[in-house]
Amino acid sequence: ICIETLYPGLSHGENQLRWGFIRKVYGILAAQILLTTVVSAVTVLYAPVNELLRGSPGLLLFL
C-alpha cells in the first residue's frame, strides 16, 4: 500500500495527525463561511430584520 505523505521523512502517524489537523481547519472554515452566508441571507431577505438594520445604524455597525 502506497501512503501519500506531505513531505519525505514523515512517519505514518505524523502524516495522519497532520491530515487530521488540515481536515479540522477546513471544517472550521467551511462552518464559518456557511454561518456568514446564512446570517447575510437573513439580513438581506427577511424584511423585518432588514428594516430594523436600516433604521438603526448603530446595530448594523455592531453586527
PyMOL Python script that loads the backbone (N, CA, C, O; Angstrom):
from pymol import cmd

cmd.read_pdbstr("""\
ATOM      1  N   ILE A   1       0.852  -1.182   0.000  1.00  0.00           N
ATOM      2  CA  ILE A   1       0.000   0.000   0.000  1.00  0.00           C
ATOM      3  C   ILE A   1       0.890   1.235   0.000  1.00  0.00           C
ATOM      4  O   ILE A   1       1.792   1.357   0.829  1.00  0.00           O
ATOM      5  N   CYS A   2       0.638   2.136  -0.917  1.00  0.00           N
ATOM      6  CA  CYS A   2       1.402   3.377  -1.008  1.00  0.00           C
ATOM      7  C   CYS A   2       0.627   4.471  -0.277  1.00  0.00           C
ATOM      8  O   CYS A   2      -0.517   4.772  -0.619  1.00  0.00           O
ATOM      9  N   ILE A   3       1.259   5.055   0.724  1.00  0.00           N
ATOM     10  CA  ILE A   3       0.621   6.109   1.500  1.00  0.00           C
ATOM     11  C   ILE A   3       1.258   7.440   1.128  1.00  0.00           C
ATOM     12  O   ILE A   3       2.478   7.596   1.196  1.00  0.00           O
ATOM     13  N   GLU A   4       0.433   8.386   0.738  1.00  0.00           N
ATOM     14  CA  GLU A   4       0.932   9.696   0.340  1.00  0.00           C
ATOM     15  C   GLU A   4       1.302  10.498   1.587  1.00  0.00           C
ATOM     16  O   GLU A   4       0.502  10.621   2.515  1.00  0.00           O
ATOM     17  N   THR A   5       2.508  11.034   1.600  1.00  0.00           N
ATOM     18  CA  THR A   5       2.928  11.872   2.717  1.00  0.00           C
ATOM     19  C   THR A   5       3.024  13.319   2.260  1.00  0.00           C
ATOM     20  O   THR A   5       3.112  13.612   1.067  1.00  0.00           O
ATOM     21  N   LEU A   6       3.006  14.211   3.238  1.00  0.00           N
ATOM     22  CA  LEU A   6       3.115  15.629   2.905  1.00  0.00           C
ATOM     23  C   LEU A   6       4.517  15.988   2.452  1.00  0.00           C
ATOM     24  O   LEU A   6       4.688  16.816   1.557  1.00  0.00           O
ATOM     25  N   TYR A   7       5.525  15.370   3.062  1.00  0.00           N
ATOM     26  CA  TYR A   7       6.905  15.553   2.633  1.00  0.00           C
ATOM     27  C   TYR A   7       7.709  14.342   3.065  1.00  0.00           C
ATOM     28  O   TYR A   7       7.315  13.658   4.009  1.00  0.00           O
ATOM     29  N   PRO A   8       8.828  14.053   2.402  1.00  0.00           N
ATOM     30  CA  PRO A   8       9.626  12.862   2.699  1.00  0.00           C
ATOM     31  C   PRO A   8      10.145  12.876   4.138  1.00  0.00           C
ATOM     32  O   PRO A   8      10.445  13.935   4.689  1.00  0.00           O
ATOM     33  N   GLY A   9      10.244  11.697   4.732  1.00  0.00           N
ATOM     34  CA  GLY A   9      10.753  11.568   6.086  1.00  0.00           C
ATOM     35  C   GLY A   9       9.680  11.668   7.151  1.00  0.00           C
ATOM     36  O   GLY A   9       9.993  11.617   8.340  1.00  0.00           O
ATOM     37  N   LEU A  10       8.447  11.808   6.765  1.00  0.00           N
ATOM     38  CA  LEU A  10       7.347  11.933   7.712  1.00  0.00           C
ATOM     39  C   LEU A  10       6.808  10.548   8.021  1.00  0.00           C
ATOM     40  O   LEU A  10       6.513   9.779   7.106  1.00  0.00           O
ATOM     41  N   SER A  11       6.676  10.221   9.295  1.00  0.00           N
ATOM     42  CA  SER A  11       6.167   8.898   9.658  1.00  0.00           C
ATOM     43  C   SER A  11       4.660   8.830   9.399  1.00  0.00           C
ATOM     44  O   SER A  11       3.999   9.856   9.233  1.00  0.00           O
ATOM     45  N   HIS A  12       4.131   7.603   9.367  1.00  0.00           N
ATOM     46  CA  HIS A  12       2.710   7.394   9.071  1.00  0.00           C
ATOM     47  C   HIS A  12       1.829   8.064  10.128  1.00  0.00           C
ATOM     48  O   HIS A  12       0.821   8.681   9.787  1.00  0.00           O
ATOM     49  N   GLY A  13       2.197   7.948  11.396  1.00  0.00           N
ATOM     50  CA  GLY A  13       1.403   8.557  12.467  1.00  0.00           C
ATOM     51  C   GLY A  13       1.391  10.071  12.382  1.00  0.00           C
ATOM     52  O   GLY A  13       0.349  10.701  12.564  1.00  0.00           O
ATOM     53  N   GLU A  14       2.548  10.656  12.104  1.00  0.00           N
ATOM     54  CA  GLU A  14       2.619  12.110  11.961  1.00  0.00           C
ATOM     55  C   GLU A  14       1.817  12.569  10.747  1.00  0.00           C
ATOM     56  O   GLU A  14       1.180  13.622  10.766  1.00  0.00           O
ATOM     57  N   ASN A  15       1.862  11.759   9.697  1.00  0.00           N
ATOM     58  CA  ASN A  15       1.111  12.090   8.487  1.00  0.00           C
ATOM     59  C   ASN A  15      -0.388  12.111   8.786  1.00  0.00           C
ATOM     60  O   ASN A  15      -1.091  13.034   8.373  1.00  0.00           O
ATOM     61  N   GLN A  16      -0.877  11.104   9.499  1.00  0.00           N
ATOM     62  CA  GLN A  16      -2.299  11.064   9.844  1.00  0.00           C
ATOM     63  C   GLN A  16      -2.681  12.245  10.733  1.00  0.00           C
ATOM     64  O   GLN A  16      -3.756  12.826  10.578  1.00  0.00           O
ATOM     65  N   LEU A  17      -1.795  12.594  11.663  1.00  0.00           N
ATOM     66  CA  LEU A  17      -2.055  13.721  12.549  1.00  0.00           C
ATOM     67  C   LEU A  17      -2.154  15.024  11.756  1.00  0.00           C
ATOM     68  O   LEU A  17      -3.043  15.839  12.000  1.00  0.00           O
ATOM     69  N   ARG A  18      -1.250  15.214  10.820  1.00  0.00           N
ATOM     70  CA  ARG A  18      -1.272  16.434  10.001  1.00  0.00           C
ATOM     71  C   ARG A  18      -2.523  16.494   9.131  1.00  0.00           C
ATOM     72  O   ARG A  18      -3.160  17.542   9.034  1.00  0.00           O
ATOM     73  N   TRP A  19      -2.880  15.374   8.498  1.00  0.00           N
ATOM     74  CA  TRP A  19      -4.082  15.377   7.656  1.00  0.00           C
ATOM     75  C   TRP A  19      -5.324  15.618   8.507  1.00  0.00           C
ATOM     76  O   TRP A  19      -6.254  16.292   8.065  1.00  0.00           O
ATOM     77  N   GLY A  20      -5.351  15.074   9.722  1.00  0.00           N
ATOM     78  CA  GLY A  20      -6.471  15.324  10.623  1.00  0.00           C
ATOM     79  C   GLY A  20      -6.589  16.798  10.972  1.00  0.00           C
ATOM     80  O   GLY A  20      -7.686  17.355  11.000  1.00  0.00           O
ATOM     81  N   PHE A  21      -5.448  17.428  11.239  1.00  0.00           N
ATOM     82  CA  PHE A  21      -5.433  18.858  11.542  1.00  0.00           C
ATOM     83  C   PHE A  21      -5.928  19.671  10.347  1.00  0.00           C
ATOM     84  O   PHE A  21      -6.717  20.603  10.508  1.00  0.00           O
ATOM     85  N   ILE A  22      -5.468  19.319   9.163  1.00  0.00           N
ATOM     86  CA  ILE A  22      -5.888  20.036   7.953  1.00  0.00           C
ATOM     87  C   ILE A  22      -7.393  19.885   7.748  1.00  0.00           C
ATOM     88  O   ILE A  22      -8.068  20.855   7.401  1.00  0.00           O
ATOM     89  N   ARG A  23      -7.928  18.679   7.959  1.00  0.00           N
ATOM     90  CA  ARG A  23      -9.375  18.465   7.835  1.00  0.00           C
ATOM     91  C   ARG A  23     -10.134  19.319   8.847  1.00  0.00           C
ATOM     92  O   ARG A  23     -11.164  19.910   8.520  1.00  0.00           O
ATOM     93  N   LYS A  24      -9.621  19.382  10.082  1.00  0.00           N
ATOM     94  CA  LYS A  24     -10.285  20.162  11.119  1.00  0.00           C
ATOM     95  C   LYS A  24     -10.303  21.644  10.751  1.00  0.00           C
ATOM     96  O   LYS A  24     -11.333  22.304  10.892  1.00  0.00           O
ATOM     97  N   VAL A  25      -9.185  22.165  10.288  1.00  0.00           N
ATOM     98  CA  VAL A  25      -9.104  23.581   9.921  1.00  0.00           C
ATOM     99  C   VAL A  25     -10.072  23.893   8.786  1.00  0.00           C
ATOM    100  O   VAL A  25     -10.796  24.887   8.843  1.00  0.00           O
ATOM    101  N   TYR A  26     -10.087  23.052   7.757  1.00  0.00           N
ATOM    102  CA  TYR A  26     -11.010  23.298   6.643  1.00  0.00           C
ATOM    103  C   TYR A  26     -12.462  23.118   7.072  1.00  0.00           C
ATOM    104  O   TYR A  26     -13.343  23.794   6.540  1.00  0.00           O
ATOM    105  N   GLY A  27     -12.729  22.233   8.008  1.00  0.00           N
ATOM    106  CA  GLY A  27     -14.082  22.082   8.534  1.00  0.00           C
ATOM    107  C   GLY A  27     -14.545  23.332   9.261  1.00  0.00           C
ATOM    108  O   GLY A  27     -15.684  23.768   9.096  1.00  0.00           O
ATOM    109  N   ILE A  28     -13.654  23.911  10.070  1.00  0.00           N
ATOM    110  CA  ILE A  28     -13.976  25.148  10.781  1.00  0.00           C
ATOM    111  C   ILE A  28     -14.203  26.285   9.793  1.00  0.00           C
ATOM    112  O   ILE A  28     -15.150  27.056   9.943  1.00  0.00           O
ATOM    113  N   LEU A  29     -13.348  26.393   8.790  1.00  0.00           N
ATOM    114  CA  LEU A  29     -13.522  27.439   7.774  1.00  0.00           C
ATOM    115  C   LEU A  29     -14.848  27.282   7.028  1.00  0.00           C
ATOM    116  O   LEU A  29     -15.542  28.267   6.775  1.00  0.00           O
ATOM    117  N   ALA A  30     -15.194  26.052   6.681  1.00  0.00           N
ATOM    118  CA  ALA A  30     -16.457  25.806   5.976  1.00  0.00           C
ATOM    119  C   ALA A  30     -17.643  26.191   6.853  1.00  0.00           C
ATOM    120  O   ALA A  30     -18.610  26.774   6.363  1.00  0.00           O
ATOM    121  N   ALA A  31     -17.577  25.868   8.153  1.00  0.00           N
ATOM    122  CA  ALA A  31     -18.660  26.222   9.069  1.00  0.00           C
ATOM    123  C   ALA A  31     -18.793  27.737   9.194  1.00  0.00           C
ATOM    124  O   ALA A  31     -19.908  28.258   9.220  1.00  0.00           O
ATOM    125  N   GLN A  32     -17.680  28.445   9.271  1.00  0.00           N
ATOM    126  CA  GLN A  32     -17.720  29.905   9.366  1.00  0.00           C
ATOM    127  C   GLN A  32     -18.297  30.531   8.100  1.00  0.00           C
ATOM    128  O   GLN A  32     -19.084  31.474   8.177  1.00  0.00           O
ATOM    129  N   ILE A  33     -17.913  30.016   6.951  1.00  0.00           N
ATOM    130  CA  ILE A  33     -18.448  30.546   5.691  1.00  0.00           C
ATOM    131  C   ILE A  33     -19.944  30.274   5.593  1.00  0.00           C
ATOM    132  O   ILE A  33     -20.703  31.135   5.150  1.00  0.00           O
ATOM    133  N   LEU A  34     -20.372  29.087   6.003  1.00  0.00           N
ATOM    134  CA  LEU A  34     -21.794  28.755   5.982  1.00  0.00           C
ATOM    135  C   LEU A  34     -22.582  29.664   6.922  1.00  0.00           C
ATOM    136  O   LEU A  34     -23.643  30.167   6.551  1.00  0.00           O
ATOM    137  N   LEU A  35     -22.071  29.876   8.135  1.00  0.00           N
ATOM    138  CA  LEU A  35     -22.747  30.749   9.090  1.00  0.00           C
ATOM    139  C   LEU A  35     -22.828  32.181   8.563  1.00  0.00           C
ATOM    140  O   LEU A  35     -23.866  32.831   8.691  1.00  0.00           O
ATOM    141  N   THR A  36     -21.757  32.666   7.982  1.00  0.00           N
ATOM    142  CA  THR A  36     -21.750  34.016   7.413  1.00  0.00           C
ATOM    143  C   THR A  36     -22.777  34.138   6.293  1.00  0.00           C
ATOM    144  O   THR A  36     -23.472  35.148   6.194  1.00  0.00           O
ATOM    145  N   THR A  37     -22.873  33.119   5.456  1.00  0.00           N
ATOM    146  CA  THR A  37     -23.840  33.119   4.357  1.00  0.00           C
ATOM    147  C   THR A  37     -25.268  33.134   4.882  1.00  0.00           C
ATOM    148  O   THR A  37     -26.109  33.870   4.368  1.00  0.00           O
ATOM    149  N   VAL A  38     -25.549  32.331   5.898  1.00  0.00           N
ATOM    150  CA  VAL A  38     -26.902  32.263   6.461  1.00  0.00           C
ATOM    151  C   VAL A  38     -27.279  33.596   7.104  1.00  0.00           C
ATOM    152  O   VAL A  38     -28.376  34.106   6.874  1.00  0.00           O
ATOM    153  N   VAL A  39     -26.383  34.159   7.904  1.00  0.00           N
ATOM    154  CA  VAL A  39     -26.679  35.438   8.559  1.00  0.00           C
ATOM    155  C   VAL A  39     -26.876  36.537   7.517  1.00  0.00           C
ATOM    156  O   VAL A  39     -27.782  37.360   7.649  1.00  0.00           O
ATOM    157  N   SER A  40     -26.045  36.553   6.495  1.00  0.00           N
ATOM    158  CA  SER A  40     -26.185  37.560   5.438  1.00  0.00           C
ATOM    159  C   SER A  40     -27.507  37.403   4.701  1.00  0.00           C
ATOM    160  O   SER A  40     -28.182  38.391   4.411  1.00  0.00           O
ATOM    161  N   ALA A  41     -27.874  36.169   4.402  1.00  0.00           N
ATOM    162  CA  ALA A  41     -29.133  35.925   3.695  1.00  0.00           C
ATOM    163  C   ALA A  41     -30.324  36.369   4.536  1.00  0.00           C
ATOM    164  O   ALA A  41     -31.271  36.952   4.009  1.00  0.00           O
ATOM    165  N   VAL A  42     -30.284  36.097   5.838  1.00  0.00           N
ATOM    166  CA  VAL A  42     -31.389  36.506   6.711  1.00  0.00           C
ATOM    167  C   VAL A  42     -31.502  38.027   6.751  1.00  0.00           C
ATOM    168  O   VAL A  42     -32.605  38.567   6.670  1.00  0.00           O
ATOM    169  N   THR A  43     -30.380  38.715   6.873  1.00  0.00           N
ATOM    170  CA  THR A  43     -30.441  40.177   6.964  1.00  0.00           C
ATOM    171  C   THR A  43     -30.879  40.818   5.651  1.00  0.00           C
ATOM    172  O   THR A  43     -31.478  41.893   5.664  1.00  0.00           O
ATOM    173  N   VAL A  44     -30.595  40.191   4.539  1.00  0.00           N
ATOM    174  CA  VAL A  44     -30.969  40.771   3.246  1.00  0.00           C
ATOM    175  C   VAL A  44     -32.389  40.370   2.839  1.00  0.00           C
ATOM    176  O   VAL A  44     -33.137  41.201   2.324  1.00  0.00           O
ATOM    177  N   LEU A  45     -32.764  39.126   3.061  1.00  0.00           N
ATOM    178  CA  LEU A  45     -34.020  38.612   2.522  1.00  0.00           C
ATOM    179  C   LEU A  45     -35.217  38.709   3.470  1.00  0.00           C
ATOM    180  O   LEU A  45     -36.358  38.739   3.008  1.00  0.00           O
ATOM    181  N   TYR A  46     -34.987  38.758   4.772  1.00  0.00           N
ATOM    182  CA  TYR A  46     -36.090  38.796   5.739  1.00  0.00           C
ATOM    183  C   TYR A  46     -36.409  40.257   6.044  1.00  0.00           C
ATOM    184  O   TYR A  46     -35.623  40.950   6.690  1.00  0.00           O
ATOM    185  N   ALA A  47     -37.566  40.719   5.574  1.00  0.00           N
ATOM    186  CA  ALA A  47     -37.916  42.141   5.601  1.00  0.00           C
ATOM    187  C   ALA A  47     -37.860  42.771   6.997  1.00  0.00           C
ATOM    188  O   ALA A  47     -37.279  43.848   7.130  1.00  0.00           O
ATOM    189  N   PRO A  48     -38.434  42.160   8.051  1.00  0.00           N
ATOM    190  CA  PRO A  48     -38.372  42.818   9.367  1.00  0.00           C
ATOM    191  C   PRO A  48     -36.936  43.043   9.863  1.00  0.00           C
ATOM    192  O   PRO A  48     -36.643  44.087  10.447  1.00  0.00           O
ATOM    193  N   VAL A  49     -36.065  42.100   9.640  1.00  0.00           N
ATOM    194  CA  VAL A  49     -34.673  42.263  10.064  1.00  0.00           C
ATOM    195  C   VAL A  49     -34.002  43.338   9.215  1.00  0.00           C
ATOM    196  O   VAL A  49     -33.244  44.160   9.730  1.00  0.00           O
ATOM    197  N   ASN A  50     -34.280  43.331   7.931  1.00  0.00           N
ATOM    198  CA  ASN A  50     -33.709  44.328   7.027  1.00  0.00           C
ATOM    199  C   ASN A  50     -34.130  45.739   7.445  1.00  0.00           C
ATOM    200  O   ASN A  50     -33.299  46.647   7.486  1.00  0.00           O
ATOM    201  N   GLU A  51     -35.413  45.925   7.755  1.00  0.00           N
ATOM    202  CA  GLU A  51     -35.909  47.241   8.175  1.00  0.00           C
ATOM    203  C   GLU A  51     -35.315  47.652   9.514  1.00  0.00           C
ATOM    204  O   GLU A  51     -34.996  48.825   9.712  1.00  0.00           O
ATOM    205  N   LEU A  52     -35.163  46.722  10.421  1.00  0.00           N
ATOM    206  CA  LEU A  52     -34.561  47.018  11.722  1.00  0.00           C
ATOM    207  C   LEU A  52     -33.130  47.515  11.552  1.00  0.00           C
ATOM    208  O   LEU A  52     -32.726  48.488  12.189  1.00  0.00           O
ATOM    209  N   LEU A  53     -32.375  46.856  10.703  1.00  0.00           N
ATOM    210  CA  LEU A  53     -30.988  47.253  10.493  1.00  0.00           C
ATOM    211  C   LEU A  53     -30.879  48.585   9.751  1.00  0.00           C
ATOM    212  O   LEU A  53     -29.954  49.359   9.999  1.00  0.00           O
ATOM    213  N   ARG A  54     -31.816  48.853   8.846  1.00  0.00           N
ATOM    214  CA  ARG A  54     -31.793  50.140   8.128  1.00  0.00           C
ATOM    215  C   ARG A  54     -32.155  51.295   9.063  1.00  0.00           C
ATOM    216  O   ARG A  54     -31.648  52.405   8.904  1.00  0.00           O
ATOM    217  N   GLY A  55     -33.022  51.037  10.027  1.00  0.00           N
ATOM    218  CA  GLY A  55     -33.456  52.086  10.948  1.00  0.00           C
ATOM    219  C   GLY A  55     -32.494  52.317  12.095  1.00  0.00           C
ATOM    220  O   GLY A  55     -32.622  53.310  12.810  1.00  0.00           O
ATOM    221  N   SER A  56     -31.544  51.437  12.288  1.00  0.00           N
ATOM    222  CA  SER A  56     -30.635  51.545  13.422  1.00  0.00           C
ATOM    223  C   SER A  56     -29.201  51.319  12.957  1.00  0.00           C
ATOM    224  O   SER A  56     -28.714  50.188  12.992  1.00  0.00           O
ATOM    225  N   PRO A  57     -28.517  52.376  12.522  1.00  0.00           N
ATOM    226  CA  PRO A  57     -27.153  52.229  12.009  1.00  0.00           C
ATOM    227  C   PRO A  57     -26.169  51.700  13.055  1.00  0.00           C
ATOM    228  O   PRO A  57     -25.203  51.018  12.711  1.00  0.00           O
ATOM    229  N   GLY A  58     -26.414  52.013  14.332  1.00  0.00           N
ATOM    230  CA  GLY A  58     -25.527  51.522  15.389  1.00  0.00           C
ATOM    231  C   GLY A  58     -25.564  50.006  15.480  1.00  0.00           C
ATOM    232  O   GLY A  58     -24.527  49.368  15.663  1.00  0.00           O
ATOM    233  N   LEU A  59     -26.744  49.430  15.356  1.00  0.00           N
ATOM    234  CA  LEU A  59     -26.875  47.973  15.390  1.00  0.00           C
ATOM    235  C   LEU A  59     -26.205  47.345  14.177  1.00  0.00           C
ATOM    236  O   LEU A  59     -25.555  46.305  14.289  1.00  0.00           O
ATOM    237  N   LEU A  60     -26.360  47.967  13.034  1.00  0.00           N
ATOM    238  CA  LEU A  60     -25.716  47.472  11.819  1.00  0.00           C
ATOM    239  C   LEU A  60     -24.202  47.505  11.966  1.00  0.00           C
ATOM    240  O   LEU A  60     -23.512  46.576  11.547  1.00  0.00           O
ATOM    241  N   LEU A  61     -23.689  48.571  12.559  1.00  0.00           N
ATOM    242  CA  LEU A  61     -22.249  48.685  12.783  1.00  0.00           C
ATOM    243  C   LEU A  61     -21.774  47.630  13.777  1.00  0.00           C
ATOM    244  O   LEU A  61     -20.685  47.077  13.626  1.00  0.00           O
ATOM    245  N   PHE A  62     -22.590  47.350  14.792  1.00  0.00           N
ATOM    246  CA  PHE A  62     -22.243  46.340  15.791  1.00  0.00           C
ATOM    247  C   PHE A  62     -22.140  44.955  15.170  1.00  0.00           C
ATOM    248  O   PHE A  62     -21.261  44.170  15.527  1.00  0.00           O
ATOM    249  N   LEU A  63     -23.045  44.660  14.235  1.00  0.00           N
ATOM    250  CA  LEU A  63     -23.017  43.350  13.590  1.00  0.00           C
ATOM    251  C   LEU A  63     -21.873  43.291  12.622  1.00  0.00           C
ATOM    252  O   LEU A  63     -21.669  42.268  11.969  1.00  0.00           O
TER     253      LEU A  63
END
""", "prot")
cmd.dss("prot")
cmd.show_as("cartoon", "prot")
cmd.util.cbc("prot")
cmd.orient("prot")
